[in-house]
Amino acid sequence: MAIWSAVRLQPHRERLALTELARAGFETYCPRILHRRVAQGRKIETTPLLFPGYVFVLIVAQWHAARWVPGVIGFVMGGERPARVPDAVIDELKGRERNGIIKLPEKPKPGSRVDFQVNERLRIKVGPLRGLFGLYAGQAPRDRILVLMELLGGARPVELAIGDVSRAS
């Protein structure tokens, strides 16, 4: 039975890791987002990974070979085996892709007010993390909020649009 799992990559060696994983016969999925900025009067567009430093790998039979691929630090483990990423999460991410880029929810309108309290329990309403819970950790840049979630083996801050969350009932 094939399962998706997350692999942690060495910094600045993502391209090498993806090439070598493919050469070793592993199917990978690395969702990207479009990042636009202006530097010295020029518009610059880049496509960084949605989850910097991580890529999804489809494990069909043996996973140990992927661990020793150049550019790979290791699998996100769930005990003695790689942690399984639900197929629904991968399907949701692929469903949001347009021309190889994940379409993120629109930013809230300027002046949107956040009325959550730090450590308030929130429920995610949309996206691949829909139905999961986290704790409000504060305001993030560009009219987004930080939600502290249990992901990939530890507590991680996740940036979300204000409209993507609601108070937990």
C-alpha positions as YAML, in Angstrom:
chain: A
units: angstrom
residues:
- id: 1
  name: MET
  ca: [0.00, 0.00, 0.00]
- id: 2
  name: ALA
  ca: [1.42, 3.38, -1.01]
- id: 3
  name: ILE
  ca: [1.47, 6.22, 1.53]
- id: 4
  name: TRP
  ca: [2.56, 9.84, 1.39]
- id: 5
  name: SER
  ca: [5.10, 10.99, 3.95]
- id: 6
  name: ALA
  ca: [7.00, 14.22, 4.60]
- id: 7
  name: VAL
  ca: [10.77, 14.41, 4.15]
- id: 8
  name: ARG
  ca: [12.93, 17.14, 5.64]
- id: 9
  name: LEU
  ca: [15.47, 18.63, 3.21]
- id: 10
  name: GLN
  ca: [18.85, 20.22, 3.71]
- id: 11
  name: PRO
  ca: [18.79, 24.01, 3.28]
- id: 12
  name: HIS
  ca: [19.55, 25.20, -0.27]
- id: 13
  name: ARG
  ca: [19.72, 21.62, -1.59]
- id: 14
  name: GLU
  ca: [16.07, 21.13, -2.51]
- id: 15
  name: ARG
  ca: [16.72, 20.78, -6.24]
- id: 16
  name: LEU
  ca: [19.45, 18.17, -5.64]
- id: 17
  name: ALA
  ca: [17.19, 16.19, -3.28]
- id: 18
  name: LEU
  ca: [14.27, 16.20, -5.74]
- id: 19
  name: THR
  ca: [16.51, 15.08, -8.61]
- id: 20
  name: GLU
  ca: [18.07, 12.28, -6.57]
- id: 21
  name: LEU
  ca: [14.73, 11.11, -5.13]
- id: 22
  name: ALA
  ca: [13.38, 10.82, -8.69]
- id: 23
  name: ARG
  ca: [16.52, 8.98, -9.77]
- id: 24
  name: ALA
  ca: [16.00, 6.54, -6.86]
- id: 25
  name: GLY
  ca: [12.45, 5.88, -8.14]
- id: 26
  name: PHE
  ca: [10.43, 7.92, -5.64]
- id: 27
  name: GLU
  ca: [7.48, 10.06, -6.66]
- id: 28
  name: THR
  ca: [7.61, 13.47, -4.97]
- id: 29
  name: TYR
  ca: [5.22, 16.34, -4.51]
- id: 30
  name: CYS
  ca: [6.49, 19.76, -3.55]
- id: 31
  name: PRO
  ca: [3.73, 22.38, -3.59]
- id: 32
  name: ARG
  ca: [4.90, 25.92, -4.36]
- id: 33
  name: ILE
  ca: [3.40, 29.37, -3.91]
- id: 34
  name: LEU
  ca: [3.91, 32.56, -5.88]
- id: 35
  name: HIS
  ca: [5.77, 35.27, -3.97]
- id: 36
  name: ARG
  ca: [5.88, 38.76, -5.45]
- id: 37
  name: ARG
  ca: [8.07, 41.57, -4.20]
- id: 38
  name: VAL
  ca: [9.68, 44.77, -5.39]
- id: 39
  name: ALA
  ca: [13.44, 45.19, -5.06]
- id: 40
  name: GLN
  ca: [15.25, 48.28, -6.30]
- id: 41
  name: GLY
  ca: [12.23, 49.26, -8.36]
- id: 42
  name: ARG
  ca: [11.96, 45.89, -10.12]
- id: 43
  name: LYS
  ca: [9.12, 43.43, -9.69]
- id: 44
  name: ILE
  ca: [10.45, 40.01, -8.72]
- id: 45
  name: GLU
  ca: [8.42, 36.79, -8.71]
- id: 46
  name: THR
  ca: [9.70, 33.64, -7.02]
- id: 47
  name: THR
  ca: [8.08, 30.27, -6.35]
- id: 48
  name: PRO
  ca: [9.25, 29.08, -2.92]
- id: 49
  name: LEU
  ca: [8.04, 25.84, -1.37]
- id: 50
  name: LEU
  ca: [4.73, 26.07, 0.47]
- id: 51
  name: PHE
  ca: [6.37, 24.17, 3.34]
- id: 52
  name: PRO
  ca: [9.98, 25.41, 3.29]
- id: 53
  name: GLY
  ca: [12.44, 22.60, 3.88]
- id: 54
  name: TYR
  ca: [9.91, 19.79, 3.33]
- id: 55
  name: VAL
  ca: [8.70, 17.71, 0.40]
- id: 56
  name: PHE
  ca: [6.15, 14.90, 0.22]
- id: 57
  name: VAL
  ca: [7.36, 11.47, -0.91]
- id: 58
  name: LEU
  ca: [5.16, 8.58, -2.02]
- id: 59
  name: ILE
  ca: [6.35, 5.39, -0.33]
- id: 60
  name: VAL
  ca: [5.31, 2.29, -2.23]
- id: 61
  name: ALA
  ca: [7.47, -0.46, -0.73]
- id: 62
  name: GLN
  ca: [10.78, 0.48, 0.88]
- id: 63
  name: TRP
  ca: [11.42, 3.90, 2.41]
- id: 64
  name: HIS
  ca: [14.97, 3.48, 3.75]
- id: 65
  name: ALA
  ca: [16.62, 4.25, 0.40]
- id: 66
  name: ALA
  ca: [15.09, 7.74, 0.37]
- id: 67
  name: ARG
  ca: [16.66, 8.50, 3.74]
- id: 68
  name: TRP
  ca: [20.17, 8.31, 2.28]
- id: 69
  name: VAL
  ca: [19.54, 10.42, -0.82]
- id: 70
  name: PRO
  ca: [21.82, 13.50, -1.05]
- id: 71
  name: GLY
  ca: [19.98, 16.60, 0.17]
- id: 72
  name: VAL
  ca: [17.62, 14.66, 2.48]
- id: 73
  name: ILE
  ca: [17.90, 15.07, 6.25]
- id: 74
  name: GLY
  ca: [15.29, 12.46, 7.08]
- id: 75
  name: PHE
  ca: [11.64, 11.52, 7.27]
- id: 76
  name: VAL
  ca: [9.15, 13.02, 9.66]
- id: 77
  name: MET
  ca: [8.65, 9.97, 11.83]
- id: 78
  name: GLY
  ca: [5.61, 8.57, 13.58]
- id: 79
  name: GLY
  ca: [7.36, 6.16, 15.92]
- id: 80
  name: GLU
  ca: [9.60, 3.74, 14.03]
- id: 81
  name: ARG
  ca: [8.04, 4.40, 10.62]
- id: 82
  name: PRO
  ca: [7.55, 7.55, 8.55]
- id: 83
  name: ALA
  ca: [4.47, 9.52, 9.59]
- id: 84
  name: ARG
  ca: [1.63, 9.21, 7.12]
- id: 85
  name: VAL
  ca: [0.28, 12.32, 5.44]
- id: 86
  name: PRO
  ca: [-3.41, 11.69, 4.71]
- id: 87
  name: ASP
  ca: [-4.27, 11.37, 1.02]
- id: 88
  name: ALA
  ca: [-6.97, 14.00, 1.57]
- id: 89
  name: VAL
  ca: [-4.30, 16.60, 2.44]
- id: 90
  name: ILE
  ca: [-2.35, 15.87, -0.75]
- id: 91
  name: ASP
  ca: [-5.57, 15.90, -2.82]
- id: 92
  name: GLU
  ca: [-6.62, 19.24, -1.28]
- id: 93
  name: LEU
  ca: [-3.24, 20.79, -2.08]
- id: 94
  name: LYS
  ca: [-3.27, 19.46, -5.65]
- id: 95
  name: GLY
  ca: [-6.83, 20.75, -6.05]
- id: 96
  name: ARG
  ca: [-5.67, 24.27, -5.20]
- id: 97
  name: GLU
  ca: [-2.89, 24.21, -7.79]
- id: 98
  name: ARG
  ca: [-3.08, 26.33, -10.90]
- id: 99
  name: ASN
  ca: [-0.18, 25.95, -13.36]
- id: 100
  name: GLY
  ca: [1.93, 24.28, -10.66]
- id: 101
  name: ILE
  ca: [1.35, 27.02, -8.07]
- id: 102
  name: ILE
  ca: [-0.87, 26.75, -4.98]
- id: 103
  name: LYS
  ca: [-3.45, 29.51, -4.89]
- id: 104
  name: LEU
  ca: [-3.59, 30.87, -1.35]
- id: 105
  name: PRO
  ca: [-6.74, 32.52, 0.01]
- id: 106
  name: GLU
  ca: [-7.04, 36.24, -0.59]
- id: 107
  name: LYS
  ca: [-5.73, 38.59, 2.06]
- id: 108
  name: PRO
  ca: [-8.30, 40.27, 4.28]
- id: 109
  name: LYS
  ca: [-9.14, 43.84, 3.38]
- id: 110
  name: PRO
  ca: [-6.96, 46.55, 4.93]
- id: 111
  name: GLY
  ca: [-8.26, 47.55, 8.32]
- id: 112
  name: SER
  ca: [-9.50, 44.05, 9.17]
- id: 113
  name: ARG
  ca: [-9.38, 43.72, 12.91]
- id: 114
  name: VAL
  ca: [-8.30, 40.60, 14.74]
- id: 115
  name: ASP
  ca: [-10.25, 40.11, 17.93]
- id: 116
  name: PHE
  ca: [-8.69, 36.83, 19.06]
- id: 117
  name: GLN
  ca: [-6.79, 36.55, 22.33]
- id: 118
  name: VAL
  ca: [-3.33, 34.95, 22.51]
- id: 119
  name: ASN
  ca: [-3.67, 31.20, 23.23]
- id: 120
  name: GLU
  ca: [-7.35, 31.24, 22.22]
- id: 121
  name: ARG
  ca: [-8.35, 27.94, 20.60]
- id: 122
  name: LEU
  ca: [-9.22, 28.31, 16.91]
- id: 123
  name: ARG
  ca: [-10.67, 25.94, 14.32]
- id: 124
  name: ILE
  ca: [-9.47, 26.04, 10.71]
- id: 125
  name: LYS
  ca: [-12.42, 26.33, 8.31]
- id: 126
  name: VAL
  ca: [-10.83, 25.90, 4.85]
- id: 127
  name: GLY
  ca: [-7.82, 24.43, 3.08]
- id: 128
  name: PRO
  ca: [-5.74, 21.33, 3.66]
- id: 129
  name: LEU
  ca: [-5.79, 21.85, 7.43]
- id: 130
  name: ARG
  ca: [-9.60, 22.18, 7.52]
- id: 131
  name: GLY
  ca: [-11.12, 20.78, 10.71]
- id: 132
  name: LEU
  ca: [-7.90, 20.96, 12.73]
- id: 133
  name: PHE
  ca: [-7.44, 23.13, 15.81]
- id: 134
  name: GLY
  ca: [-4.67, 25.46, 16.91]
- id: 135
  name: LEU
  ca: [-3.91, 28.30, 19.29]
- id: 136
  name: TYR
  ca: [-3.86, 31.95, 18.23]
- id: 137
  name: ALA
  ca: [-0.24, 33.13, 18.50]
- id: 138
  name: GLY
  ca: [-0.52, 36.70, 17.20]
- id: 139
  name: GLN
  ca: [-0.66, 38.87, 14.11]
- id: 140
  name: ALA
  ca: [1.59, 37.98, 11.16]
- id: 141
  name: PRO
  ca: [2.81, 40.30, 8.40]
- id: 142
  name: ARG
  ca: [0.53, 41.17, 5.49]
- id: 143
  name: ASP
  ca: [-2.80, 40.97, 7.35]
- id: 144
  name: ARG
  ca: [-2.45, 37.33, 8.33]
- id: 145
  name: ILE
  ca: [-2.41, 35.60, 11.71]
- id: 146
  name: LEU
  ca: [-0.15, 33.01, 13.31]
- id: 147
  name: VAL
  ca: [-1.76, 29.84, 14.63]
- id: 148
  name: LEU
  ca: [0.32, 27.42, 16.69]
- id: 149
  name: MET
  ca: [-0.42, 23.83, 15.59]
- id: 150
  name: GLU
  ca: [0.84, 20.32, 16.30]
- id: 151
  name: LEU
  ca: [2.36, 19.42, 12.89]
- id: 152
  name: LEU
  ca: [5.27, 17.35, 11.63]
- id: 153
  name: GLY
  ca: [6.18, 16.05, 15.06]
- id: 154
  name: GLY
  ca: [6.06, 19.30, 17.03]
- id: 155
  name: ALA
  ca: [4.37, 22.63, 17.67]
- id: 156
  name: ARG
  ca: [4.71, 24.83, 14.56]
- id: 157
  name: PRO
  ca: [3.42, 28.33, 13.82]
- id: 158
  name: VAL
  ca: [1.28, 28.42, 10.67]
- id: 159
  name: GLU
  ca: [0.33, 31.64, 8.85]
- id: 160
  name: LEU
  ca: [-3.33, 31.79, 7.86]
- id: 161
  name: ALA
  ca: [-5.74, 34.37, 6.52]
- id: 162
  name: ILE
  ca: [-8.02, 35.78, 9.20]
- id: 163
  name: GLY
  ca: [-11.09, 34.49, 7.37]
- id: 164
  name: ASP
  ca: [-9.78, 30.91, 7.35]
- id: 165
  name: VAL
  ca: [-10.29, 30.43, 11.10]
- id: 166
  name: SER
  ca: [-13.06, 30.72, 13.65]
- id: 167
  name: ARG
  ca: [-13.31, 30.37, 17.39]
- id: 168
  name: ALA
  ca: [-13.50, 26.75, 18.50]
- id: 169
  name: SER
  ca: [-16.95, 25.89, 19.80]
...
